[in-house]
């Protein structure tokens, strides 16, 4: 994944309203009207947030009858998380060695 | 999305010893980094006081990273908090700058619960080539396990 692509994903995720929209969409697809209801912002403002999320590939939008529905696309979220997961694996691997190191140090502890 | 990693780990050793493993240069050199990486003892410099530094070099198959952390909070055997700057980190453009917080909690029976929090990991720090370096170290580690 390129730097630009991750920047777009992290940028889209940087806003609390957009994160709340994603959380709502995790329960199933929704129209702009349904997505606007819980927030103290206008429908055009929600539409702008949806455009940002769509550009990041985090949602897809499709027309069903009169309404434009948004659906969560979780793959980019997983890509962004993978980057941080490498740091978690780094520490986990280091801590396995620390664990072994502390076991070797055990006689020293008993002697104290 | 939370841009911090949080890790909780229980060690079968009193927190005085776990704390020392992070603050004694000779000890840090023995365990820091995944299998396949090493920290030369003479590269480690630790002054565990507020404003003091933790510096070391980590080398791996295709990696040479230098870490320079400045302690912002230090409570002996309980807490280490630092602003870290790491150069030469695989997949990162320029320096990686993150905050690191380590809490050492007494779990009883001579055990210690370590709470780690590190971040924020911001996209601006990430380079295009994200799969080299540490990944190859991990691959070697996986082969050993």
Interface residues (C-beta under 8 A of the other chain):
Chain A: X1 X2 X3 X6 X7 X9 X10 X11 X13 X19 X77 X80 X81 X83 X84 X86 X87 X88 X89 X90 X91 X92 X93 X94 X95 X97 X98 X99 X100 X101 X102 X103 X105 X106 X109
Chain B: X1 X3 X5 X7 X9 X11 X12 X13 X14 X17 X18 X21 X27 X30 X31 X32 X33 X34 X35 X91 X93 X110 X114 X116 X118 X119 X121 X122 X123 X124 X126 X127 X128 X130 X134 X135 X137 X138 X141
